[in-house]
């Protein structure tokens, strides 16, 4: 592999607590890449693609599924619920899109089993009674990753194709899981034979797609094919670098791409960090700029801030540049994609968090990633004028209101990163792409790509 083998590749990662609109930019950039790779997460991370007014919600399938010229890879760093994946494959193929020979599933990806969701729900219920709920989607993602690390209780996707091994393994571990469920307060019966028969049937359906994606991806690199890496969740939910323990169970920052795909770090290429023009969070955990008032409600309704997977209303607040700056640093971001800028139209003024004040009165600009420390931080705001005009019909930078362009320039300056994309609506056509030659939102300094 040559030293510059990653130069044609692009990595898309979220810079907040998820739901930034990463899927839209994967969809937009898929036309410029040969292979799109999902490297982490499971069916807890839904993404919505809007094309010509039609909304398509996915959970496991890469966001570039509507681009027939892209190979799609769900790599080893993911955990796969085969029931959900088969349903998504059926939905895509019912639209006349071919997946055979185009979709590749890692034989090393771990399987989300029926008891994982049961254990997930039981644990969350107990924590909720103690007032310490994490806010999990209860899809079994955490327990599946725990089994991956624990090794002896796990099932990998390739195991679904080995009937004798799968049955023997399930016969061994199912009684242990049944006992765990009973202790956790769930008396639902799980039968090894029933689970095995269902998994074998699902494995037969998925067999044409299952392969060793690590070798496949290295082959594509050697062939000179360009790769687009698609992250689920976001950096602030990364199990190592997010607001622990209110995080997901995988490495959802750009740092998860290498272990999640088997490709070395030099293959990452350009890293595009996706961020909303404001902040949101789902579930528990500290959220310094959260707005529990009419402004937060207005942002939620205009931005349709409800979970793709659960339908839960998202917590909404002003943009937090302390958090985004940290995430951009961790992910090695080269350029920014700003989403949902249109949601902020109509506000007289906007607040931008540029620092925190600690309980001791100290002003800090370094993000304290531990949840207990972050819980007590108070945001320090700069006030910025808003704009009245709706911007969802704008086609280029010069058509945006002056205050809107100024807002983007402030984001660039504080983060010391160029804005490459501005999304002013859900459809892929509602995207302004820039080639910044300076940290400026002046039309004279930025040319349209």
N, C-alpha and C positions, 0 to 999 in steps of 0.2 A: 504494500500500500504506500503510495507516494506521500510526501510530506504535505502536499497541498490538496489531498484527496477530499477534504471536507469543504473546500472553497465554494462549491456549487450547492451545498446543503444549507438548509434553514431549520432552526428550531423555534417553535412557538410555545411560549410558556406564560402562565398567568402571574401577575405581580401583586395580587391582593389575596382575598380569601375565596377565590373561585368565582365562577359565573361571569367572567369578564367579557365573554363573547369571543373566545379563542376559536370556536368552530367556524365562525364567519371568515376569519383570516386564513384558516387552513383551507377552506373552500375557495377563497380568492386566490391563494398562492399555489393551489394544487395544479393549476394550468401551467405553472413554471417548473414543476418537478415531476419526476418519473415515478417515485415511490413515496407513499405517505405511511408513517409508522406511528402507531399508538404504543407508548412505552411504559405506562403505569396505570394504576387504578382499575376499577371495575364498574359494575352497573350502578354504583352510587353517584357517578359523575355524568349527568345528562348534558347533552348539548343540542341546541336547536339551530337548524339551518333554514334560512328563508330565501327562496328563489322565486322571483316574480309573484310575490304575495303568498306562496304556498309554504307553510311551516312544516318541517320534518324533524321530529324529535328522535334522537338516537342516544344510546347509553354505552354501547361497546364498540359499535362500528365506527371506524375513522370518519371524520367529518367530510372527507373528500369523496365519499361514496358515490355522489352524483356525477363525479367527473369520470367518464368511462375510460379515459386514457391513462389513469393512474393505477399502479399496483397498490394494494392495501395490505398492510401488515399489522397484526395484533401480536405484539412481541412478548418475550418471556417475563417481562416485569409486570404484566397485568395479572389480574385474577378474573376468571371467566365463569359466569353463570351460563351454562350451555342452553338452558331453557330460553333465556332472554336472547342469547345470540342467535339461536335458530329462528326465533320469531322475527328478529331484525333481518336476517338473511331472506326469509320468506317475504317480508314486506318489500325489501329492495328488489328482489327478483320479480315480484308481482308488478313492478313498475317497468318491467322489460329490460332491466339492467343486468348484464351478465357478470357473475362473480367467479365462476369456475375458471381457474387459471389466473385469476386476478387477485383473489383474497387468499391470504396466507395466515394461518394461525400457528403460533409456536406450540410445539409438542411439550415444551417445558413450562408453559403458563399453567398456573395452579387453578384448580376447579373450585368454585363456590358450591358447596353441597347443601342439601336441605337443612341440616342441623346448624349450619353456620348462621343463618338468619334467625333461627330459634334462640341460639345462644346469645346472639347480638341483642335481640329484643329483651331477653331476660336480664342481661347485664345492664342495659340502659334503664330498665324499669327499676332495678335495685338502686342504681345511682340516682335516679330521679327521686326516689323516696328519701334519699339522703341529701337532696338538693345539689347534687354534683353531676347531673346529666351532661354528657358531652354534646349531644345533639346529633348522634349518628342517624343515618338513613335506615338503619336496621335491615340492610340488604345482605349482611353477613360478610362484608368486606374485611373488617378487622379480624374476626376469627379465622377467615381464610388465610390472611397474611400471617397470623399467629401460627397456624398449622404449617405454613411454608417454612418458617424459622424453626419450629419444633421438629419438623421432618417426619417423624414416625407415623403421624395421623393424616398426612396430606395425600391428595390425589392430583396428578398432573394430567393435562389434556391428552397426552399420548397414552396414558393408562387406559383411557376409554376404548382404545383399539386392541387391548390385550385382555380378552374376556376372562381367561383363567386367572390371571393375576388380579384383576379388578375384583372378581367375586371373592377370592381368598382374602384379599386385603380388607374388603368391606366386612366380611364375616368376622375378621379379627378386631376391627376398630368400632363397629357399630355398638356392641354391648357397652363399651367404655363411654361412648357418646351418650347412650341412653341413660347411663348413670349420672353423667354430668348434667344432663337436662333435668333429671329428677332433683338433683341437689340444687340446681338453679331455680327450681320452682315450676318447671314446665313438665307436665306428665304426658305430653304427646308422644305417641309411639312411632319410632322410626325402624323400619324393617330393612335388613340388609338385602334381601332378595328383591324387594320392590325398588329400592334405590339402584341396585345393580342393573336390573332389567331396564329401568328408565335411562340410566347413563349409557348402557350399551346401545340402545336405540338412538340416543342423541349422538353418540360417537359415530354411528354408522352414517348419520346425516352430515356430520362435520368432517368425515374421513377425507373427502376430496380436498379439503382446505388445510389439513394438519400437516405440518412439516417442521424441519429444523430451521427456524427463521434466522438463527445466528449465522449459519453458513449461507443462507440465501442473501442476507444483507451484505455480507462480505463479498459475495459474488457480484452483487449489484455495484458495489463500490469499485471493484476491479474492472467492471464493464464501463465505468465512467458515468453511471446513472446518477441523477441528482435525487437527494432524499429530503423529505420534509418531515420533521419530528413533531408529533402532536402530543402535548401534555394534557393530562386530566387534572382537575382540581387546580392548585396554584401554589406558589412558593410559600406563602404564609400558612399553608396547611401541610407543608412538608414534615414528615415524621421526625426528622433530625433538625431542621432549620426553621420550622414554623412555631406558632404560639402553643407549644406543648403544655398540657396534654390535649388541648382542643384542636387537634390536627387530624388528618387522615392517616392511613396506615402504610403509605408508600412514600417514596421520594418523588414528590410532585414538582420539584424545582428542576431546572436544567441539569442539576447534578445527578438526577436519576436516569438520564438518557443512556449513559454508557452501561451501567449494570442492567438496565431494563431492556437493552437491545443486543448486547454483546459487541458493540462497536466501540473503538477507543474514543477518548475525549476529542481528539483532533478531527473527528468526523462530524462534530456538532455543527460546524459552519457558523453562519450568521445567526445570532440569537435575537429574536423579536419579542419584546416584552409587551404583553397586552394588559391594559389597565382601563378601568372605567373612568369617566370624568368626575365621578364621585366614588363613594365606597359602599360596599354591601358585605354582609356576612350572614351565613345560615347556621342555625344551631347555637350552642353555648360558646362561651369564651369572651375575653375582653375585646372591646370595640370602642376605642377612645372617642371617635368622632360621631358616634351613633346619635341620631335625632329621633327621640321619642315624642314627636310633636307633629303639627300639621305639615311642616316642611318635609319631614321624613315620609309622611303619608303621601304627599304630593309626588315625591321622587319615586316611591314604590309604585304608584298607579301609572305615572307616565312611563316608567321604565319597565312595566310589567314584571316587577321583581317578585316572581313566585317560582319556586324550584321546579326544574324540568322533571326531576325524578319523583319528588314528593308532593309538589304543589304548595309547600310551606311558604308563607310570606317571608321574604328576606328582610333582615334588619338593614336600614339605610342610613347614610350619613354623608357629611362633607368629605371631600378628597383628603386623604392622609398621606402627605408626601414623606413623612418620617418613615412610615411603613414601606412605601413604594421604593424609596431610595435604598433601603436595606435589601429588599427583594431583588432590585436591579443589580446591586453589587454581588449578591450571592449567585445569581444566575448568569453573570457576565453579559448583561444585555448590551446590544449594539445599537438598537433603534426601538422606538416606541410605537405602539398602535393604540390610539385613544378611541374608546368606544362610548356609545350612548351620550355623546355630547349634546344631541338634540333634546335630551331629557331636561337639561338645565335651562332651556328657553323659558322666558316668562318670569324669572326671578329678578327682583330689583337689585339684589346684591348677592354675591357668593362668598363663602368662607373657605379659606385654604389653610389646612393645618401644616405648619412648617417646623414645629418643635413641640415638646411636651414639657410640662412642669411637674416635678415630682413632689411627693408630700413634704419633703424638706425645703421646698421652695426653689430647688435647682432647676434651671432650664437645660434640657438635654435635646440633642439632635440625633443621637444614636438609638436605634430601635431596641428596646429591651425585649428580647424574644420570649423570655419566660413569662407565662401567663400571670403568675402572681405579681410580678413587678409591673407588667403592663396594665393590670387591673386598676392601679392607683395613679396612673398618669393622666393628667388633664391637658387637653390639646391647647396649643397656642396658635391663634388664628391670625391670618392676614385677610383683610376685607377687599374684595374685588368687585367692580361694577358688573351687574348682569346685563342681559340683553332681552328685549321684548320679542324680537322676530323669531318665527319658526324657521328652522334651518334645514329641515329634512329634504327640501327640494334643491339645495345648493349642489352644484356640480364641480366647483373649484374653490380654491382658498379665497380668492378675491371676492367671492360672493358672500362669505361669512361676515357677520357684523364685526365692527372694529373691536368691541369688547370681547367677542368670542375669540378672535385671533390673538388678542392680548392675553386671554386666559391660557391659551395653548402655549404662548411664548413663556409665560410664567412657569408652566409645568416643565418646559424644556430647560429653562435656566436653573430651576431648583434641582432638577435631576441630572443636569449636565449631559443630556442625551437628546439626539434629534428625533423629532416626530416624523415618522414615515407614512403612517396611515391615520386618517381621521374618519370614524364611522358616524354618520349622521342619520342613521335609520337601519332597520334590521335587514333589508334586502342587500344582496351583494353589490347591486348597482349604486347603493347609497354609501359609497366609499370614496373618499378623496385621498389620492396617493401623492406624496410629495417626495422630492429629492432635495433635501435641505443642504444648502452650501454653507449655512451658518446657523447659529442658534437663534433664528429670527423668524417671525411669522409674517414678515413683510413680503409682499408679492415680488418685489424686486430681488429679494434674496433667495426665494424658493421657487423652483420651477416645477410645474406639474409633470409627473412621469407619464 
